[in-house]
Structure formats: C-alpha cells, structure tokens
C-alpha cells in the first residue's frame, strides 16, 4: 500500500509550495504524480525525461532470503552461518 501523501509537515509544506489549487505547479512545471495507483509508467518516464533525471542502477546483495545494500554486510551474514 503506498504511503499517504503528504505524511510529514515537511512534505506538506513542500507540496503546498509546488502545487497550486488547480493541480498545476506554481513554477510552470508539471506536478509530480501524487499516487502510484493513478500515475502510469509513461507519465513518470515523461516527467523524468523532462526534468533531466537519469536512472542509476544500485547493487543489491542477497543471501539466505535477506537483501543487503552493503556487500560487507552480506559477507558478514554469510560467514555467521545458515539462515533459519
């Protein structure tokens, strides 16, 4: 289930600064999709391209059914033994 937006005071203030009452951004840019259920992959891809945002792949290490973002953590877990 997606996280409700905005969930923190900072997110709410940020949203209030960026998106006007009619759903258009104050600075003329397209507003970001607020809900993963209503936005499409094409919408997100178009916004990423428009804003010059690129995708950066991140390595994820998996061992024993657990995922680690740090290779040394995965190695340490594997050395500790077989997971339950």
C-alpha positions as CSV (number, residue, x, y, z in Angstrom):
1,X,0.0,0.0,0.0
2,X,1.5,3.4,-1.0
3,X,2.5,5.8,1.7
4,X,-0.2,8.5,2.1
5,X,1.0,11.9,0.8
6,X,1.9,14.2,2.4
7,X,2.8,12.4,5.6
8,X,5.1,14.8,7.3
9,X,4.9,18.5,7.9
10,X,8.0,19.0,5.6
11,X,6.3,17.0,2.8
12,X,3.1,19.0,3.3
13,X,4.9,22.3,3.2
14,X,6.8,21.2,0.1
15,X,3.6,20.1,-1.7
16,X,2.0,23.4,-0.8
17,X,4.8,25.4,-2.3
18,X,5.0,23.3,-5.5
19,X,1.4,22.6,-6.5
20,X,-1.4,25.1,-6.8
21,X,-5.1,24.6,-6.0
22,X,-5.9,23.7,-9.6
23,X,-3.2,21.0,-9.6
24,X,-0.6,23.0,-11.6
25,X,2.8,23.8,-10.3
26,X,3.5,27.5,-9.3
27,X,6.7,27.4,-11.3
28,X,5.0,26.2,-14.5
29,X,6.3,22.7,-14.4
30,X,4.1,19.7,-14.4
31,X,3.1,18.5,-10.9
32,X,4.6,15.2,-9.8
33,X,2.2,12.2,-9.7
34,X,0.9,12.0,-6.1
35,X,-0.3,8.4,-6.2
36,X,1.4,5.4,-7.8
37,X,-2.1,3.9,-8.5
38,X,-3.1,6.8,-10.7
39,X,0.2,7.5,-12.4
40,X,1.3,5.4,-15.4
41,X,4.8,4.3,-16.2
42,X,4.6,6.6,-19.3
43,X,3.7,9.6,-17.0
44,X,6.7,9.0,-14.8
45,X,9.0,8.4,-17.7
46,X,7.9,11.6,-19.3
47,X,8.5,13.6,-16.1
48,X,11.9,12.1,-15.6
49,X,12.9,12.9,-19.2
50,X,11.5,16.5,-18.9
51,X,13.4,17.2,-15.7
52,X,16.6,15.6,-16.9
53,X,16.6,12.8,-14.3
54,X,18.5,9.7,-15.1
55,X,18.3,6.2,-13.6
56,X,21.3,4.9,-11.7
57,X,21.4,1.2,-11.0
58,X,22.2,0.1,-7.4
59,X,23.7,-3.2,-6.5
60,X,21.7,-5.3,-4.1
61,X,23.3,-8.4,-2.4
62,X,21.1,-11.3,-1.5
63,X,21.9,-14.2,0.8
64,X,19.7,-16.5,2.8
65,X,16.5,-14.7,1.8
66,X,17.8,-11.3,3.0
67,X,18.8,-8.4,0.9
68,X,21.8,-6.1,1.7
69,X,22.8,-2.8,0.2
70,X,26.3,-3.2,1.5
71,X,28.5,-6.1,0.3
72,X,30.4,-6.3,3.6
73,X,27.1,-6.8,5.5
74,X,26.1,-9.7,3.2
75,X,29.5,-11.3,3.6
76,X,29.3,-10.9,7.4
77,X,25.8,-12.5,7.4
78,X,27.0,-15.4,5.3
79,X,30.0,-16.0,7.5
80,X,27.8,-16.1,10.6
81,X,26.0,-19.1,9.2
82,X,23.0,-20.6,7.6
83,X,19.8,-18.6,8.0
84,X,16.9,-20.2,9.7
